[in-house]
Amino acid sequence: MKEEHAASIANFSCDDEELNEYLKKDALAYQKLHLGVTYILFTKAANKPISYMTLAMGSLKIPDKCEFTLRGKKLGDYAKMFPQQFPALLIGKLATDRNEEGKGAASLLLDYAAKIAIAARQQFGCSHLIAHAKATQKIVDWYKRRGLVTYVEDLTKRDSIPMYFELP
């Protein structure tokens, strides 16, 4: 995100007011503090924001070492001990303007995040792409359709659900 995007993002509006506020008021400040980098997908013709995501470094904390798999094999089956957390690229925020929903923009950004994570592995460890999905069935199902999984079964009493995808 760049400072010159401020005027363009003023009319961005998704179904979640917190995500709208973040983009308009916090994204650039977070970026300047190196807390996350926001990527915005714009229309070609009108330079109107369609969708955005914020990426940051994160880690995937696993609940059960015996059941968790890495490269198709349960951690308990490896001869080595593994940490309880794995290095990951975090999708901290992901939103699409309500007028653009269902057209694939968020999926494009998700694919782009995976490409960034895979490229980053040449510089430092990164085994997973993770997201803290809003704890609604609609959002969790959206991520599941794109290959992310979660170990959380009950969405109630939670603000967000950790979801993850092992990078190829």
Contact map, one row per residue, 1 for C-alpha under 8 A:
111010000000000000000000001100100000111100000000000000000000000000000000000000000000000000000000000000000000000000000000000000000000000000000000000000000000000000000000
111111000000000000000000000100000000000000000000000000000000000000000000000000000000000000000000000000000000000000000000000000000000000000000000000000000000000000000000
111111000000000000000000000100000000000000000000000000000000000000000000000000000000000000000000000000000000000000000000000000000000000000000000000000000000000000000000
011111110000000000000000000000000000000000000000000000000000000000000000000000000000000000000000000000000000000000000000000000000000000000000000000000000000000000000000
111111111000000000000000000000000000000000000000000000000000000000000000000000000000000000000000000000000000000000000000000000000000000000000000000000000000000000000000
011111111100000000000001000000000000000000000000000000000000000000000000000000000000000000000000000000000000000000000000000000000000000000000000000000000000000000000000
000111111100000000000000000000000000000000000000000000000000000000000000000000000000000000000000000000000000000000000000000000000000000000000000000000000000000000000000
000111111110000000000000000000000000000000000011100000000000000000000000000000000000000000000000000000000000000000000000000000000000000000000000000000000000000000000000
000011111111000000000011000000000000000000000001100000000000000000000000000000000000000000000000000000000000000000000000000000000000000000000000000000000000000000000000
000001111111000000000001000000000000000000000000000000000000000000000000000000000000000000000000000000000000000000000000000000000000000000000000000000000000000000000000
000000011111100000000000000000000000000000000000000000000000000000000000000000000000000000000000000000000000000000000000000000000000000000000000000000000000000000000000
000000001111110000010000000000000000000000000000110000000000000000000000000000000000000000000000100000000000000000000000000000000000000000000000000000000000000000000000
000000000011111010010000000000000000000000000000000000000000000000000000000000000000000000000001110000000000000000000000000000000000000000000000000000000000000000000000
000000000001111110110000000000000000000000000000000000000000000000000000000000000000000000000011110000000000000000000000000000000000000000000000000000000000000000000000
000000000000111110000000000000000000000000000000000000000000000000000000000000000000000000000000110000000000000000000000000000000000000000000000000000000000000000000000
000000000000011111110000000000000000000000000000000000000000000000000000000000000000000000000000000000000000000000000000000000000000000000000000000000000000000000000000
000000000000111111111000000000000000000000000000000000000000000000000000000000000000000000000000000000000000000000000000000000000000000000000000000000000000000000000000
000000000000000111111100000000000000000000000000000000000000000000000000000000000000000000000000000000000000000000000000000000000000000000000000000000000000000000000000
000000000000010111111110000000000000000000000000000000000000000000000000000000000000000000001110000000000000000000000000000000000000000000000000000000000000000000000000
000000000001110111111111000000000000000000000000000000000000000000000000000000000000000000000000000000000000000000000000000000000000000000000000000000000000000000000000
000000000000000011111111110000000000000000000000000000000000000000000000000000000000000000000000000000000000000000000000000000000000000000000000000000000000000000000000
000000000000000001111111111000000000000000000000000000000000000000000000000000000000000000000000000000000000000000000000000000000000000000000000000000000000000000000000
000000001000000000111111111100000000000000000000000000000000000000000000000000000000000000000000000000000000000000000000000000000000000000000000000000000000000000000000
000001001100000000011111111000000000000000000000000000000000000000000000000000000000000000000000000000000000000000000000000000000000000000000000000000000000000000000000
000000000000000000001111111110000000000000000000000000000000000000000000000000000000000000000000000000000000000000000000000000000000000000000000000000000000000000000000
000000000000000000001111111111000000000000000000000000000000000000000000000000000000000000000000000000000000000000000000000000000000000000000000000000000000000000000000
100000000000000000000111111111100001110000000000000001000000000000000000000000000000000000000000000000000000000000000000000000000000000000000000000000000000000000000000
111000000000000000000010111111110000010000000000000000000000000000000000000000000000000000000000000000000000000000000000000000000000000000000000000000000000000000000000
000000000000000000000000111111111000000000000000000000000000000000000000000000000000000000000000000000000000000000000000000000000000000000000000000000000000000000000000
000000000000000000000000011111111111100000000000000000000000000000000000000000000000000000000000000000000000000000000000000000000000000000000000000000000000000000000000
100000000000000000000000001111111111110000000000000000000000000000000000000000000000000000000000000000000000000000000000000000000000000000000000000000000000000000000000
000000000000000000000000000111111110000000000000000000000000000000000000000000000000000000000000000000000000000000000000000000000000000000000000000000000000000000000000
000000000000000000000000000011111111000000000000000000000000000000000000000000000000000000000000000000000000000000000000000000000000000000000000000000000000000000000000
000000000000000000000000000001111111100000000000000000000000000000000000000000000000000000000000000000000000000000000000000000000000000000000000000000000000000000000000
000000000000000000000000000001111111100000000000000000010000000000000000000000000000000000000000000000000000000000000000000000000000000000000000000000000000000000000000
000000000000000000000000001001101111110000000000000001111000000000000000000000000000000000010000000000000000000000000000000000000000000000000000000000000000000000000000
100000000000000000000000001001100111111000000000000001110000000000000000000000000000000000000000000000000000000000000000000000000000000000000000000000000000000000000000
100000000000000000000000001100100001111100000000000111100000000000000000000000000000000000000000000000000000000000000000000000000000000000000000000000000000000000000000
100000000000000000000000000000000000111110000000000111000000000000000000000000000000000000000000000000000000000000000000000000000000000000000000000000000000000000000000
100000000000000000000000000000000000011111000000111110000000000000000000000000000000000000000000000000000000000000000000000000000000000000000000000000000000000000000000
000000000000000000000000000000000000001111100000111100000000000000000000000000000000000000000000000000001000100000000000000000000000000000000000000000000000000000000000
000000000000000000000000000000000000000111110011111000000000000000000000000000000000000000000000000000000000000000000000000000000000000000000000000000000000000000000000
000000000000000000000000000000000000000011111111110000000000000000000000000000000000000000000000000000000000000000000000000000000000000000000000000000000000000000000000
000000000000000000000000000000000000000001111111000000000000000000000000000000000000000000000000000000000000000000000000000000000000000000000000000000000000000000000000
000000000000000000000000000000000000000000111110000000000000000000000000000000000000000000000000000000000000000000000000000000000000000000000000000000000000000000000000
000000000000000000000000000000000000000000111111000000000000000000000000000000000000000000000000000000000000000000000000000000000000000000000000000000000000000000000000
000000010000000000000000000000000000000001111111100000000000000000000000000000000000000000000000000000000000000000000000000000000000000000000000000000000000000000000000
000000011000000000000000000000000000000001110111110000000000000000000000000000000000000000000000000000000000000000000000000000000000000000000000000000000000000000000000
000000011001000000000000000000000000000111100011111100000000000000000000000000000000000000000000100000000000000000000000000000000000000000000000000000000000000000000000
000000000001000000000000000000000000000111100001111100000000000000000000000000000000000000000001100100001000000000000000000000000000000000000000000000000000000000000000
000000000000000000000000000000000000000111000000111110000000000000000000000000000000000000000111100100001100100000000000000000000000000000000000000000000000000000000000
000000000000000000000000000000000000011110000000111111000000000000000000000000000000000000001111000000000100100000000000000000000000000000000000000000000000000000000000
000000000000000000000000000000000000011100000000001111100000000000000000000000000000000000111110000000000000100000000000000000000000000000000000000000000000000000000000
000000000000000000000000001000000001111000000000000111110000000000000000000000000000000000111100000000000000000000000000000000000000000000000000000000000000000000000000
000000000000000000000000000000000001110000000000000011111000000000000000000000000000000011111000000000000000000010000000000000000000000000000000000000000000000000000000
000000000000000000000000000000000011100000000000000001111100000000000000000000000000000011110000000000000000000000000000000000000000000000000000000000000000000000000000
000000000000000000000000000000000001000000000000000000111110000000000000000000000000001111000000000000000000000000000000000000000000000000000000000000000000000000000000
000000000000000000000000000000000000000000000000000000011111000000000000000000000000001111000000000000000000000000000000000000000100000000000000000000000000000000000000
000000000000000000000000000000000000000000000000000000001111100000000000000000000000111111000000000000000000000000000000000000000100000000000000000000000000000000000000
000000000000000000000000000000000000000000000000000000000111110000000000000000000000111100000000000000000000000000000000000000010100000000000000000000000000000000010000
000000000000000000000000000000000000000000000000000000000011111000000000000000000001110000000000000000000000000000000000000000000000000000000000000000000000000000000000
000000000000000000000000000000000000000000000000000000000001111110010000000000000001110000000000000000000000000000000000000000000000000000000000000000000000000000000000
000000000000000000000000000000000000000000000000000000000000111110000000000000000001000000000000000000000000000000000000000000000000000000000000000000100000000000000000
000000000000000000000000000000000000000000000000000000000000011111110000000000000000000000000000000000000000000000000000000000000000000000000000000000000000000000000000
000000000000000000000000000000000000000000000000000000000000011111110000011100000101000000000000000000000000000000000000000000000000000000000000000000000000000000000000
000000000000000000000000000000000000000000000000000000000000000111110000011110000000000000000000000000000000000000000000000000000000000000000000000000000000000000000000
000000000000000000000000000000000000000000000000000000000000000111111000011100000000000000000000000000000000000000000000000000000000000000000000000000000000000000000000
000000000000000000000000000000000000000000000000000000000000010111111100011000000000000000000000000000000000000000000000000000000000000000000000000000000000000000000000
000000000000000000000000000000000000000000000000000000000000000000111111111000000000000000000000000000000000000000000000000000000000000000000000000000000000000000000000
000000000000000000000000000000000000000000000000000000000000000000011111111000000000000000000000000000000000000000000000000000000000000000000000000000000000000000000100
000000000000000000000000000000000000000000000000000000000000000000001111100000000000000000000000000000000000000000000000000000000000000000000000000000000000000000000000
000000000000000000000000000000000000000000000000000000000000000000001111110000000000000000000000000000000000000000000000000000000000000000000000000000000000000000000000
000000000000000000000000000000000000000000000000000000000000000000001111111011000000000000000000000000000000000000000000000000000000000000000000000000000000000000000000
000000000000000000000000000000000000000000000000000000000000000011111101111111000000000000000000000000000000000000000000000000000000000000000000000000000000000000000000
000000000000000000000000000000000000000000000000000000000000000011111100111111000100000000000000000000000000000000000000000000000000000000000000000000000000000000000000
000000000000000000000000000000000000000000000000000000000000000011100000011111100000000000000000000000000000000000000000000000000000000000000000000000000000000000000000
000000000000000000000000000000000000000000000000000000000000000001000000111111100000000000000000000000000000000000000000000000000000000000000000000000000000000000000000
000000000000000000000000000000000000000000000000000000000000000000000000111111111000000000000000000000000000000000000000000000000000000000000000000000000000000000000000
000000000000000000000000000000000000000000000000000000000000000000000000000111111000000000000000000000000000000000000000000000000000000000000000000000000000000000000000
000000000000000000000000000000000000000000000000000000000000000000000000000001111100000000000000000000000000000000000000000000000000000000000000000000000000000000000000
000000000000000000000000000000000000000000000000000000000000000000000000000001111110000000000000000000000000000000000000000000000000000000000000000000000000000000000000
000000000000000000000000000000000000000000000000000000000000000010000000001000011111000000000000000000000000000000000000000000000000000000000000000000000000000000000000
000000000000000000000000000000000000000000000000000000000000000000000000000000001111110000000000000000000000000000000000000000000000000000000000000000000000000000000000
000000000000000000000000000000000000000000000000000000000000111010000000000000000111110000000000000000000000000000000000000000000000000000000000000000000000000000000000
000000000000000000000000000000000000000000000000000000000011110000000000000000000011111000000000000000000000000000000000000000000000000000000000000000000000000000000000
000000000000000000000000000000000000000000000000000000000011110000000000000000000011111100000000000000000000000000000000000001110000000000000000000000000000000000000000
000000000000000000000000000000000000000000000000000000001111000000000000000000000000111110000000000000000000000000000000000011110000000000000000000000000000000000000000
000000000000000000000000000000000000000000000000000000001111000000000000000000000000011111000000000000000000000000001000000011111100000000000000000000000000000000000000
000000000000000000000000000000000000000000000000000000111110000000000000000000000000001111100000000000000000000010001000000001011100000000000000000000000000000000000000
000000000000000000000000000000000000000000000000000000111110000000000000000000000000000111110000000000000000000000000000000000001111000000000000000000000000000000000000
000000000000000000000000000000000000000000000000000011110000000000000000000000000000000011111100000000000000000010000000000000001111000000000000000000000000000000000000
000000000000000000000000000000000001000000000000000011110000000000000000000000000000000001111100000000000000000000000000000000000011000000000000000000000000000000000000
000000000000000000100000000000000000000000000000000111100000000000000000000000000000000000111110000000000000000000000000000000000000000000000000000000000000000000000000
000000000000000000100000000000000000000000000000001111000000000000000000000000000000000000111111000000000100000000000000000000000000000000000000000000000000000000000000
000000000000010000100000000000000000000000000000001110000000000000000000000000000000000000001111100000000100000000000000000000000000000000000000000000000000000000000000
000000000000110000000000000000000000000000000000011100000000000000000000000000000000000000000111110110001100000000000000000000000000000000000000000000000000000000000000
000000000001111000000000000000000000000000000000111000000000000000000000000000000000000000000011111110000000000000000000000000000000000000000000000000000000000000000000
000000000000111000000000000000000000000000000000000000000000000000000000000000000000000000000001111110000000000000000000000000000000000000000000000000000000000000000000
000000000000000000000000000000000000000000000000000000000000000000000000000000000000000000000000111110000000000000000000000000000000000000000000000000000000000000000000
000000000000000000000000000000000000000000000000011000000000000000000000000000000000000000000001111111101000000000000000000000000000000000000000000000000000000000000000
000000000000000000000000000000000000000000000000000000000000000000000000000000000000000000000001111111111000000000000000000000000000000000000000000000000000000000000000
000000000000000000000000000000000000000000000000000000000000000000000000000000000000000000000000000111111000000000000000000000000000000000000000000000000000000000000000
000000000000000000000000000000000000000000000000000000000000000000000000000000000000000000000000000111111000000000000000000000000000000000000000000000000000000000000000
000000000000000000000000000000000000000000000000000000000000000000000000000000000000000000000000000011111111000000000000000000000000000000000000000000000000000000000000
000000000000000000000000000000000000000010000000011000000000000000000000000000000000000000000001000111111111100000000000000000000000000000000000000000000000000000000000
000000000000000000000000000000000000000000000000001100000000000000000000000000000000000000000111000000011111110000000000000000000000000000000000000000000000000000000000
000000000000000000000000000000000000000000000000000000000000000000000000000000000000000000000000000000011111111000000000000000000000000000000000010000000000000000000000
000000000000000000000000000000000000000000000000000000000000000000000000000000000000000000000000000000011111111100000000000000000000000000000000000000000000000000000000
000000000000000000000000000000000000000010000000001110000000000000000000000000000000000000000000000000001111111110000000000000000000000000000000000000000000000000000000
000000000000000000000000000000000000000000000000000000000000000000000000000000000000000000000000000000000111111111000000000000000000000000000000000000000000000000000000
000000000000000000000000000000000000000000000000000000000000000000000000000000000000000000000000000000000011111111100000000000000000000000000000000000000000000000000000
000000000000000000000000000000000000000000000000000000000000000000000000000000000000000000000000000000000001111111110000000000000000000000000000000000000000000000000000
000000000000000000000000000000000000000000000000000000100000000000000000000000000000000010100000000000000000111111111000000000001000000000000000000000000000000000000000
000000000000000000000000000000000000000000000000000000000000000000000000000000000000000000000000000000000000011111111100000000001000000000000000000000000000000000000010
000000000000000000000000000000000000000000000000000000000000000000000000000000000000000000000000000000000000001111111110000000000000000000000000000000000000000000000000
000000000000000000000000000000000000000000000000000000000000000000000000000000000000000000000000000000000000000111111111000000000000000000000000000000000000000000000000
000000000000000000000000000000000000000000000000000000000000000000000000000000000000000110000000000000000000000011111111100001011000000000000000000000000000000000000010
000000000000000000000000000000000000000000000000000000000000000000000000000000000000000000000000000000000000000001111111110001000000000000000000000000000000000000000011
000000000000000000000000000000000000000000000000000000000000000000000000000000000000000000000000000000000000000000111111111000000000000000000000000000000000000000000000
000000000000000000000000000000000000000000000000000000000000000000000000000000000000000000000000000000000000000000011111111111000000000000000000000000000000000000000000
000000000000000000000000000000000000000000000000000000000000000000000000000000000000000000000000000000000000000000001111111111100000000000000000000000000000000000000000
000000000000000000000000000000000000000000000000000000000000000000000000000000000000000000000000000000000000000000000111111110000000000000000000000000000000000000000000
000000000000000000000000000000000000000000000000000000000000000000000000000000000000000000000000000000000000000000000011111110000000000000000000000000000000000000000000
000000000000000000000000000000000000000000000000000000000000000000000000000000000000000000000000000000000000000000000001111111000000000000000000000000000000000000000000
000000000000000000000000000000000000000000000000000000000000000000000000000000000000001100000000000000000000000000000001111111100000000000000000000000000000000000000000
000000000000000000000000000000000000000000000000000000000000000000000000000000000000011110000000000000000000000000001101100111110000000000000000000000000000000000000000
000000000000000000000000000000000000000000000000000000000000000000000000000000000000011100000000000000000000000000000000100011111000000000000000000000000000000000000110
000000000000000000000000000000000000000000000000000000000001000000000000000000000000011110000000000000000000000000001000000001111100000000000000000000000000000000011110
000000000000000000000000000000000000000000000000000000000000000000000000000000000000000111100000000000000000000011001000000000111110000000000000000000000000000000011110
000000000000000000000000000000000000000000000000000000000111000000000000000000000000000111100000000000000000000000000000000000011111000000000000000000000000000001111000
000000000000000000000000000000000000000000000000000000000000000000000000000000000000000001110000000000000000000000000000000000001111100000000000000000000000000011110000
000000000000000000000000000000000000000000000000000000000000000000000000000000000000000001110000000000000000000000000000000000000111110000000000000000000000000111100000
000000000000000000000000000000000000000000000000000000000000000000000000000000000000000000000000000000000000000000000000000000000011111000110010000000000000000111100000
000000000000000000000000000000000000000000000000000000000000000000000000000000000000000000000000000000000000000000000000000000000001111100110000000000000000001110000000
000000000000000000000000000000000000000000000000000000000000000000000000000000000000000000000000000000000000000000000000000000000000111110110000000000000011011110000000
000000000000000000000000000000000000000000000000000000000000000000000000000000000000000000000000000000000000000000000000000000000000011111110000000000000010000000000000
000000000000000000000000000000000000000000000000000000000000000000000000000000000000000000000000000000000000000000000000000000000000001111111000000000000010000000000000
000000000000000000000000000000000000000000000000000000000000000000000000000000000000000000000000000000000000000000000000000000000000000111111100000000000000000000000000
000000000000000000000000000000000000000000000000000000000000000000000000000000000000000000000000000000000000000000000000000000000000111111111110000000000000000000000000
000000000000000000000000000000000000000000000000000000000000000000000000000000000000000000000000000000000000000000000000000000000000111111111111000000000000000010000000
000000000000000000000000000000000000000000000000000000000000000000000000000000000000000000000000000000000000000000000000000000000000000011111111100000000000000000000000
000000000000000000000000000000000000000000000000000000000000000000000000000000000000000000000000000000000000000000000000000000000000000001111111110000000000000000000000
000000000000000000000000000000000000000000000000000000000000000000000000000000000000000000000000000000000000000000000000000000000000100000111111111110000000000000100000
000000000000000000000000000000000000000000000000000000000000000000000000000000000000000000000000000000000000000000000000000000000000000000011111111110000000000000000000
000000000000000000000000000000000000000000000000000000000000000000000000000000000000000000000000000000000000000000000000000000000000000000001111111100000000000000000000
000000000000000000000000000000000000000000000000000000000000000000000000000000000000000000000000000000000010000000000000000000000000000000000111111100000000000000000000
000000000000000000000000000000000000000000000000000000000000000000000000000000000000000000000000000000000000000000000000000000000000000000000011111110000000000000001000
000000000000000000000000000000000000000000000000000000000000000000000000000000000000000000000000000000000000000000000000000000000000000000000011111111000000000000111000
000000000000000000000000000000000000000000000000000000000000000000000000000000000000000000000000000000000000000000000000000000000000000000000011001111100000000000111000
000000000000000000000000000000000000000000000000000000000000000000000000000000000000000000000000000000000000000000000000000000000000000000000000000111111000000011110000
000000000000000000000000000000000000000000000000000000000000001000000000000000000000000000000000000000000000000000000000000000000000000000000000000011111000000001100000
000000000000000000000000000000000000000000000000000000000000000000000000000000000000000000000000000000000000000000000000000000000000000000000000000001111110000011000000
000000000000000000000000000000000000000000000000000000000000000000000000000000000000000000000000000000000000000000000000000000000000000000000000000001111110000000000000
000000000000000000000000000000000000000000000000000000000000000000000000000000000000000000000000000000000000000000000000000000000000000000000000000000011111000000000000
000000000000000000000000000000000000000000000000000000000000000000000000000000000000000000000000000000000000000000000000000000000000001110000000000000011111110010000000
000000000000000000000000000000000000000000000000000000000000000000000000000000000000000000000000000000000000000000000000000000000000001000000000000000000111110000000000
000000000000000000000000000000000000000000000000000000000000000000000000000000000000000000000000000000000000000000000000000000000000000000000000000000000011111000000000
000000000000000000000000000000000000000000000000000000000000000000000000000000000000000000000000000000000000000000000000000000000000001000000000000000000011111110000000
000000000000000000000000000000000000000000000000000000000000000000000000000000000000000000000000000000000000000000000000000000000000011000000000000000000000111110000000
000000000000000000000000000000000000000000000000000000000000000000000000000000000000000000000000000000000000000000000000000000000001111000000000000000000000011111000000
000000000000000000000000000000000000000000000000000000000000000000000000000000000000000000000000000000000000000000000000000000000011111000010000000001010010011111100000
000000000000000000000000000000000000000000000000000000000000000000000000000000000000000000000000000000000000000000000000000000000111100000000000000001110000000111110000
000000000000000000000000000000000000000000000000000000000000000000000000000000000000000000000000000000000000000000000000000000000111100000000010000111100000000011111000
000000000000000000000000000000000000000000000000000000000001000000000000000000000000000000000000000000000000000000000000000000011110000000000000000111000000000001111100
000000000000000000000000000000000000000000000000000000000000000000000000000000000000000000000000000000000000000000000000000000011100000000000000001110000000000000111110
000000000000000000000000000000000000000000000000000000000000000000000100000000000000000000000000000000000000000000000000000000111000000000000000000000000000000000011111
000000000000000000000000000000000000000000000000000000000000000000000000000000000000000000000000000000000000000001001100000000111000000000000000000000000000000000001111
000000000000000000000000000000000000000000000000000000000000000000000000000000000000000000000000000000000000000000000100000000000000000000000000000000000000000000000111
